[in-house]
Amino acid sequence: MGIASRRKAEELIREGRVTVNGRIARIGDQADPLRDHIKVDGKRIGFAEKKIYIALNKPKGVLSTLEDPEGRLTVLDLLRRKKPRIYPVGRLDFDAEGLILLTNDGEMAYRLCHPSFQIPRTYHVKVKGKPSPEVMQRLSQGISLEDGRTRPCRIRPLRETAENLWVEMILKEGRNRQVKRMWQRMGFPVLKLKRVAFGGISLGEIRPGEYRYLSNDEIEKLHRLTQTDRPREK
Protein backbone atom coordinates (compact mmCIF):
# COMPACT_ATOMS: atom_id res chain seq x y z
CA MET A 1 0.00 0.00 0.00
CA GLY A 2 2.99 2.27 -0.43
CA ILE A 3 3.68 2.77 3.29
CA ALA A 4 7.06 1.08 3.57
CA SER A 5 9.32 -1.57 2.09
CA ARG A 6 8.51 -5.18 2.97
CA ARG A 7 11.42 -5.35 5.42
CA LYS A 8 10.44 -2.07 7.08
CA ALA A 9 6.81 -3.20 7.25
CA GLU A 10 7.88 -6.29 9.17
CA GLU A 11 9.80 -4.07 11.59
CA LEU A 12 6.71 -1.92 12.13
CA ILE A 13 4.65 -5.02 12.88
CA ARG A 14 7.20 -6.46 15.30
CA GLU A 15 7.32 -3.12 17.12
CA GLY A 16 3.56 -3.26 17.66
CA ARG A 17 2.90 -0.15 15.57
CA VAL A 18 0.37 -1.83 13.26
CA THR A 19 -3.20 -2.62 14.29
CA VAL A 20 -6.08 -4.36 12.51
CA ASN A 21 -9.55 -3.51 13.81
CA GLY A 22 -8.00 -2.21 17.02
CA ARG A 23 -5.89 -5.33 17.69
CA ILE A 24 -2.09 -5.28 17.47
CA ALA A 25 -1.07 -7.17 14.34
CA ARG A 26 1.42 -10.03 14.29
CA ILE A 27 3.64 -11.38 11.54
CA GLY A 28 1.54 -13.80 9.47
CA ASP A 29 -1.81 -12.13 10.17
CA GLN A 30 -4.04 -11.39 7.19
CA ALA A 31 -6.35 -8.45 6.56
CA ASP A 32 -8.73 -7.25 3.86
CA PRO A 33 -8.19 -3.54 3.09
CA LEU A 34 -11.77 -3.29 1.81
CA ARG A 35 -13.29 -4.42 5.12
CA ASP A 36 -10.69 -4.14 7.88
CA HIS A 37 -9.41 -0.99 9.57
CA ILE A 38 -5.62 -1.07 9.25
CA LYS A 39 -3.65 1.55 11.16
CA VAL A 40 0.05 2.42 11.41
CA ASP A 41 1.02 4.52 14.44
CA GLY A 42 -2.67 5.17 15.02
CA LYS A 43 -3.36 6.48 11.52
CA ARG A 44 -5.59 4.52 9.19
CA ILE A 45 -4.00 3.71 5.84
CA GLY A 46 -5.83 3.78 2.56
CA PHE A 47 -5.11 2.53 -0.89
CA ALA A 48 -1.75 3.41 -2.39
CA GLU A 49 -1.45 6.40 -4.62
CA LYS A 50 -0.94 6.08 -8.34
CA LYS A 51 1.98 3.76 -8.98
CA ILE A 52 5.24 5.53 -9.84
CA TYR A 53 8.13 3.93 -11.71
CA ILE A 54 11.39 5.85 -12.18
CA ALA A 55 14.76 5.01 -13.73
CA LEU A 56 17.63 6.99 -12.20
CA ASN A 57 21.33 7.16 -13.02
CA LYS A 58 23.02 6.95 -9.62
CA PRO A 59 26.44 8.62 -9.51
CA LYS A 60 29.28 7.32 -7.39
CA GLY A 61 29.21 8.68 -3.85
CA VAL A 62 25.42 8.53 -3.55
CA LEU A 63 23.64 6.03 -1.29
CA SER A 64 20.85 3.87 -2.72
CA THR A 65 18.90 4.08 0.56
CA LEU A 66 16.06 6.26 1.80
CA GLU A 67 18.10 8.18 4.34
CA ASP A 68 21.53 8.26 5.94
CA PRO A 69 22.22 9.06 9.61
CA GLU A 70 25.54 10.62 8.53
CA GLY A 71 23.77 13.04 6.23
CA ARG A 72 25.28 11.73 3.01
CA LEU A 73 23.48 12.19 -0.31
CA THR A 74 20.88 9.52 -1.18
CA VAL A 75 19.02 8.69 -4.38
CA LEU A 76 15.91 10.40 -3.01
CA ASP A 77 17.86 13.65 -2.72
CA LEU A 78 18.38 13.54 -6.49
CA LEU A 79 14.68 13.76 -7.29
CA ARG A 80 13.75 17.32 -8.20
CA ARG A 81 10.44 16.94 -6.43
CA LYS A 82 10.01 14.70 -3.45
CA LYS A 83 7.94 11.69 -4.48
CA PRO A 84 5.69 10.37 -1.66
CA ARG A 85 6.66 6.96 -0.32
CA ILE A 86 8.93 5.91 -3.17
CA TYR A 87 11.69 3.37 -2.66
CA PRO A 88 14.76 2.09 -4.52
CA VAL A 89 14.52 -1.42 -5.98
CA GLY A 90 17.55 -3.19 -4.54
CA ARG A 91 20.83 -1.38 -4.06
CA LEU A 92 23.99 -0.24 -5.77
CA ASP A 93 27.21 0.14 -3.82
CA PHE A 94 28.22 3.60 -2.64
CA ASP A 95 31.14 3.65 -5.09
CA ALA A 96 29.17 2.09 -7.97
CA GLU A 97 27.11 3.97 -10.52
CA GLY A 98 24.36 3.45 -13.03
CA LEU A 99 20.74 2.40 -13.28
CA ILE A 100 18.56 2.07 -10.22
CA LEU A 101 14.76 1.80 -10.29
CA LEU A 102 12.51 3.55 -7.77
CA THR A 103 8.84 2.84 -7.21
CA ASN A 104 5.99 2.82 -4.70
CA ASP A 105 4.85 -0.55 -6.07
CA GLY A 106 6.04 -2.67 -3.18
CA GLU A 107 4.97 -6.01 -4.62
CA MET A 108 6.79 -5.45 -7.90
CA ALA A 109 9.90 -4.22 -6.08
CA TYR A 110 9.89 -7.38 -3.97
CA ARG A 111 9.58 -9.65 -7.01
CA LEU A 112 12.25 -7.81 -8.99
CA CYS A 113 14.71 -8.44 -6.16
CA HIS A 114 13.67 -11.99 -5.27
CA PRO A 115 16.15 -14.56 -6.65
CA SER A 116 13.40 -16.94 -7.79
CA PHE A 117 12.39 -14.52 -10.56
CA GLN A 118 15.93 -14.42 -11.98
CA ILE A 119 15.67 -10.82 -13.18
CA PRO A 120 18.68 -9.98 -15.41
CA ARG A 121 21.05 -7.23 -14.34
CA THR A 122 23.68 -5.96 -16.79
CA TYR A 123 26.92 -4.39 -15.58
CA HIS A 124 29.95 -2.84 -17.25
CA VAL A 125 32.94 -3.65 -15.09
CA LYS A 126 36.54 -2.43 -15.22
CA VAL A 127 38.83 -4.98 -13.60
CA LYS A 128 42.47 -4.54 -12.70
CA GLY A 129 44.69 -6.62 -14.95
CA LYS A 130 43.89 -8.76 -17.97
CA PRO A 131 41.83 -11.83 -17.00
CA SER A 132 42.15 -14.69 -19.47
CA PRO A 133 39.23 -16.26 -21.36
CA GLU A 134 39.59 -19.23 -19.00
CA VAL A 135 39.02 -17.01 -15.97
CA MET A 136 35.92 -15.48 -17.55
CA GLN A 137 34.64 -18.92 -18.50
CA ARG A 138 35.07 -20.12 -14.93
CA LEU A 139 33.22 -17.10 -13.55
CA SER A 140 30.41 -17.53 -16.07
CA GLN A 141 29.87 -21.11 -14.93
CA GLY A 142 29.57 -20.09 -11.27
CA ILE A 143 32.08 -20.00 -8.43
CA SER A 144 31.92 -20.59 -4.70
CA LEU A 145 31.67 -17.54 -2.44
CA GLU A 146 31.25 -17.36 1.33
CA ASP A 147 27.45 -17.18 0.90
CA GLY A 148 27.20 -20.03 -1.61
CA ARG A 149 27.82 -20.79 -5.24
CA THR A 150 26.93 -18.12 -7.79
CA ARG A 151 24.51 -18.85 -10.60
CA PRO A 152 25.78 -19.06 -14.18
CA CYS A 153 26.11 -15.66 -15.83
CA ARG A 154 27.21 -14.16 -19.12
CA ILE A 155 30.57 -12.41 -19.45
CA ARG A 156 32.13 -10.89 -22.53
CA PRO A 157 35.07 -8.52 -23.00
CA LEU A 158 34.24 -4.97 -24.10
CA ARG A 159 37.55 -3.16 -24.46
CA GLU A 160 41.08 -3.07 -23.13
CA THR A 161 43.13 -0.27 -21.66
CA ALA A 162 46.90 -0.37 -21.26
CA GLU A 163 46.71 -2.36 -18.04
CA ASN A 164 43.06 -3.24 -17.45
CA LEU A 165 39.98 -4.78 -19.08
CA TRP A 166 36.33 -3.70 -19.35
CA VAL A 167 33.81 -6.55 -19.43
CA GLU A 168 30.05 -6.85 -19.62
CA MET A 169 28.36 -9.12 -17.08
CA ILE A 170 24.71 -10.24 -17.06
CA LEU A 171 23.65 -11.75 -13.75
CA LYS A 172 20.28 -13.11 -12.66
CA GLU A 173 20.82 -12.61 -8.96
CA GLY A 174 21.77 -9.63 -6.85
CA ARG A 175 23.73 -10.58 -3.75
CA ASN A 176 25.50 -7.96 -1.71
CA ARG A 177 28.61 -6.71 -3.58
CA GLN A 178 28.45 -9.86 -5.71
CA VAL A 179 30.26 -8.60 -8.82
CA LYS A 180 33.16 -7.26 -6.79
CA ARG A 181 33.43 -10.41 -4.70
CA MET A 182 33.41 -12.65 -7.78
CA TRP A 183 36.31 -10.83 -9.42
CA GLN A 184 38.20 -10.47 -6.15
CA ARG A 185 37.91 -14.22 -5.67
CA MET A 186 39.70 -14.69 -9.00
CA GLY A 187 42.39 -12.14 -8.13
CA PHE A 188 41.17 -9.24 -10.27
CA PRO A 189 39.89 -6.31 -8.16
CA VAL A 190 37.07 -4.20 -9.61
CA LEU A 191 38.13 -0.62 -10.37
CA LYS A 192 34.81 0.67 -11.73
CA LEU A 193 31.28 -0.72 -11.74
CA LYS A 194 28.31 0.59 -13.68
CA ARG A 195 24.87 -1.00 -14.03
CA VAL A 196 23.50 -0.32 -17.49
CA ALA A 197 20.29 -2.38 -17.46
CA PHE A 198 17.88 -4.01 -15.02
CA GLY A 199 15.02 -6.28 -16.02
CA GLY A 200 15.13 -5.12 -19.63
CA ILE A 201 15.12 -1.43 -18.65
CA SER A 202 18.20 0.31 -20.07
CA LEU A 203 20.10 3.24 -18.65
CA GLY A 204 20.22 4.78 -22.10
CA GLU A 205 21.04 8.47 -22.25
CA ILE A 206 20.10 9.35 -18.66
CA ARG A 207 22.88 11.57 -17.34
CA PRO A 208 24.43 10.95 -13.89
CA GLY A 209 22.12 12.31 -11.20
CA GLU A 210 19.15 12.57 -13.59
CA TYR A 211 16.07 10.37 -13.93
CA ARG A 212 13.06 9.65 -16.10
CA TYR A 213 9.67 7.97 -15.70
CA LEU A 214 9.25 4.54 -17.26
CA SER A 215 7.01 4.24 -20.30
CA ASN A 216 3.86 2.12 -20.24
CA ASP A 217 5.62 -0.46 -22.40
CA GLU A 218 8.51 -0.66 -19.94
CA ILE A 219 6.14 -1.04 -16.99
CA GLU A 220 4.30 -3.82 -18.80
CA LYS A 221 7.64 -5.51 -19.49
CA LEU A 222 8.40 -5.53 -15.76
CA HIS A 223 4.95 -6.95 -15.01
CA ARG A 224 5.54 -9.79 -17.47
CA LEU A 225 8.93 -10.55 -15.92
CA THR A 226 7.41 -10.81 -12.45
CA GLN A 227 4.38 -12.93 -13.24
CA THR A 228 4.10 -15.74 -10.70
CA ASP A 229 3.31 -18.33 -13.35
CA ARG A 230 6.24 -17.38 -15.60
CA PRO A 231 8.47 -20.42 -16.25
CA ARG A 232 11.80 -20.23 -14.47
CA GLU A 233 15.11 -21.17 -16.05
CA LYS A 234 16.99 -24.02 -14.49
C-alpha positions as CSV (number, residue, x, y, z in Angstrom):
1,M,0.0,0.0,0.0
2,G,3.0,2.3,-0.4
3,I,3.7,2.8,3.3
4,A,7.1,1.1,3.6
5,S,9.3,-1.6,2.1
6,R,8.5,-5.2,3.0
7,R,11.4,-5.4,5.4
8,K,10.4,-2.1,7.1
9,A,6.8,-3.2,7.2
10,E,7.9,-6.3,9.2
11,E,9.8,-4.1,11.6
12,L,6.7,-1.9,12.1
13,I,4.6,-5.0,12.9
14,R,7.2,-6.5,15.3
15,E,7.3,-3.1,17.1
16,G,3.6,-3.3,17.7
17,R,2.9,-0.2,15.6
18,V,0.4,-1.8,13.3
19,T,-3.2,-2.6,14.3
20,V,-6.1,-4.4,12.5
21,N,-9.5,-3.5,13.8
22,G,-8.0,-2.2,17.0
23,R,-5.9,-5.3,17.7
24,I,-2.1,-5.3,17.5
25,A,-1.1,-7.2,14.3
26,R,1.4,-10.0,14.3
27,I,3.6,-11.4,11.5
28,G,1.5,-13.8,9.5
29,D,-1.8,-12.1,10.2
30,Q,-4.0,-11.4,7.2
31,A,-6.4,-8.4,6.6
32,D,-8.7,-7.3,3.9
33,P,-8.2,-3.5,3.1
34,L,-11.8,-3.3,1.8
35,R,-13.3,-4.4,5.1
36,D,-10.7,-4.1,7.9
37,H,-9.4,-1.0,9.6
38,I,-5.6,-1.1,9.3
39,K,-3.6,1.6,11.2
40,V,0.0,2.4,11.4
41,D,1.0,4.5,14.4
42,G,-2.7,5.2,15.0
43,K,-3.4,6.5,11.5
44,R,-5.6,4.5,9.2
45,I,-4.0,3.7,5.8
46,G,-5.8,3.8,2.6
47,F,-5.1,2.5,-0.9
48,A,-1.8,3.4,-2.4
49,E,-1.5,6.4,-4.6
50,K,-0.9,6.1,-8.3
51,K,2.0,3.8,-9.0
52,I,5.2,5.5,-9.8
53,Y,8.1,3.9,-11.7
54,I,11.4,5.8,-12.2
55,A,14.8,5.0,-13.7
56,L,17.6,7.0,-12.2
57,N,21.3,7.2,-13.0
58,K,23.0,7.0,-9.6
59,P,26.4,8.6,-9.5
60,K,29.3,7.3,-7.4
61,G,29.2,8.7,-3.8
62,V,25.4,8.5,-3.5
63,L,23.6,6.0,-1.3
64,S,20.8,3.9,-2.7
65,T,18.9,4.1,0.6
66,L,16.1,6.3,1.8
67,E,18.1,8.2,4.3
68,D,21.5,8.3,5.9
69,P,22.2,9.1,9.6
70,E,25.5,10.6,8.5
71,G,23.8,13.0,6.2
72,R,25.3,11.7,3.0
73,L,23.5,12.2,-0.3
74,T,20.9,9.5,-1.2
75,V,19.0,8.7,-4.4
76,L,15.9,10.4,-3.0
77,D,17.9,13.6,-2.7
78,L,18.4,13.5,-6.5
79,L,14.7,13.8,-7.3
80,R,13.8,17.3,-8.2
81,R,10.4,16.9,-6.4
82,K,10.0,14.7,-3.5
83,K,7.9,11.7,-4.5
84,P,5.7,10.4,-1.7
85,R,6.7,7.0,-0.3
86,I,8.9,5.9,-3.2
87,Y,11.7,3.4,-2.7
88,P,14.8,2.1,-4.5
89,V,14.5,-1.4,-6.0
90,G,17.5,-3.2,-4.5
91,R,20.8,-1.4,-4.1
92,L,24.0,-0.2,-5.8
93,D,27.2,0.1,-3.8
94,F,28.2,3.6,-2.6
95,D,31.1,3.6,-5.1
96,A,29.2,2.1,-8.0
97,E,27.1,4.0,-10.5
98,G,24.4,3.4,-13.0
99,L,20.7,2.4,-13.3
100,I,18.6,2.1,-10.2
101,L,14.8,1.8,-10.3
102,L,12.5,3.6,-7.8
103,T,8.8,2.8,-7.2
104,N,6.0,2.8,-4.7
105,D,4.8,-0.6,-6.1
106,G,6.0,-2.7,-3.2
107,E,5.0,-6.0,-4.6
108,M,6.8,-5.4,-7.9
109,A,9.9,-4.2,-6.1
110,Y,9.9,-7.4,-4.0
111,R,9.6,-9.6,-7.0
112,L,12.2,-7.8,-9.0
113,C,14.7,-8.4,-6.2
114,H,13.7,-12.0,-5.3
115,P,16.1,-14.6,-6.6
116,S,13.4,-16.9,-7.8
117,F,12.4,-14.5,-10.6
118,Q,15.9,-14.4,-12.0
119,I,15.7,-10.8,-13.2
120,P,18.7,-10.0,-15.4
121,R,21.1,-7.2,-14.3
122,T,23.7,-6.0,-16.8
123,Y,26.9,-4.4,-15.6
124,H,29.9,-2.8,-17.3
125,V,32.9,-3.7,-15.1
126,K,36.5,-2.4,-15.2
127,V,38.8,-5.0,-13.6
128,K,42.5,-4.5,-12.7
129,G,44.7,-6.6,-14.9
130,K,43.9,-8.8,-18.0
131,P,41.8,-11.8,-17.0
132,S,42.1,-14.7,-19.5
133,P,39.2,-16.3,-21.4
134,E,39.6,-19.2,-19.0
135,V,39.0,-17.0,-16.0
136,M,35.9,-15.5,-17.6
137,Q,34.6,-18.9,-18.5
138,R,35.1,-20.1,-14.9
139,L,33.2,-17.1,-13.5
140,S,30.4,-17.5,-16.1
141,Q,29.9,-21.1,-14.9
142,G,29.6,-20.1,-11.3
143,I,32.1,-20.0,-8.4
144,S,31.9,-20.6,-4.7
145,L,31.7,-17.5,-2.4
146,E,31.3,-17.4,1.3
147,D,27.5,-17.2,0.9
148,G,27.2,-20.0,-1.6
149,R,27.8,-20.8,-5.2
150,T,26.9,-18.1,-7.8
151,R,24.5,-18.9,-10.6
152,P,25.8,-19.1,-14.2
153,C,26.1,-15.7,-15.8
154,R,27.2,-14.2,-19.1
155,I,30.6,-12.4,-19.4
156,R,32.1,-10.9,-22.5
157,P,35.1,-8.5,-23.0
158,L,34.2,-5.0,-24.1
159,R,37.6,-3.2,-24.5
160,E,41.1,-3.1,-23.1
161,T,43.1,-0.3,-21.7
162,A,46.9,-0.4,-21.3
163,E,46.7,-2.4,-18.0
164,N,43.1,-3.2,-17.5
165,L,40.0,-4.8,-19.1
166,W,36.3,-3.7,-19.4
167,V,33.8,-6.6,-19.4
168,E,30.0,-6.9,-19.6
169,M,28.4,-9.1,-17.1
170,I,24.7,-10.2,-17.1
171,L,23.6,-11.8,-13.8
172,K,20.3,-13.1,-12.7
173,E,20.8,-12.6,-9.0
174,G,21.8,-9.6,-6.8
175,R,23.7,-10.6,-3.7
176,N,25.5,-8.0,-1.7
177,R,28.6,-6.7,-3.6
178,Q,28.4,-9.9,-5.7
179,V,30.3,-8.6,-8.8
180,K,33.2,-7.3,-6.8
181,R,33.4,-10.4,-4.7
182,M,33.4,-12.6,-7.8
183,W,36.3,-10.8,-9.4
184,Q,38.2,-10.5,-6.1
185,R,37.9,-14.2,-5.7
186,M,39.7,-14.7,-9.0
187,G,42.4,-12.1,-8.1
188,F,41.2,-9.2,-10.3
189,P,39.9,-6.3,-8.2
190,V,37.1,-4.2,-9.6
191,L,38.1,-0.6,-10.4
192,K,34.8,0.7,-11.7
193,L,31.3,-0.7,-11.7
194,K,28.3,0.6,-13.7
195,R,24.9,-1.0,-14.0
196,V,23.5,-0.3,-17.5
197,A,20.3,-2.4,-17.5
198,F,17.9,-4.0,-15.0
199,G,15.0,-6.3,-16.0
200,G,15.1,-5.1,-19.6
201,I,15.1,-1.4,-18.7
202,S,18.2,0.3,-20.1
203,L,20.1,3.2,-18.6
204,G,20.2,4.8,-22.1
205,E,21.0,8.5,-22.2
206,I,20.1,9.4,-18.7
207,R,22.9,11.6,-17.3
208,P,24.4,11.0,-13.9
209,G,22.1,12.3,-11.2
210,E,19.2,12.6,-13.6
211,Y,16.1,10.4,-13.9
212,R,13.1,9.7,-16.1
213,Y,9.7,8.0,-15.7
214,L,9.2,4.5,-17.3
215,S,7.0,4.2,-20.3
216,N,3.9,2.1,-20.2
217,D,5.6,-0.5,-22.4
218,E,8.5,-0.7,-19.9
219,I,6.1,-1.0,-17.0
220,E,4.3,-3.8,-18.8
221,K,7.6,-5.5,-19.5
222,L,8.4,-5.5,-15.8
223,H,5.0,-6.9,-15.0
224,R,5.5,-9.8,-17.5
225,L,8.9,-10.5,-15.9
226,T,7.4,-10.8,-12.4
227,Q,4.4,-12.9,-13.2
228,T,4.1,-15.7,-10.7
229,D,3.3,-18.3,-13.4
230,R,6.2,-17.4,-15.6
231,P,8.5,-20.4,-16.2
232,R,11.8,-20.2,-14.5
233,E,15.1,-21.2,-16.0
234,K,17.0,-24.0,-14.5
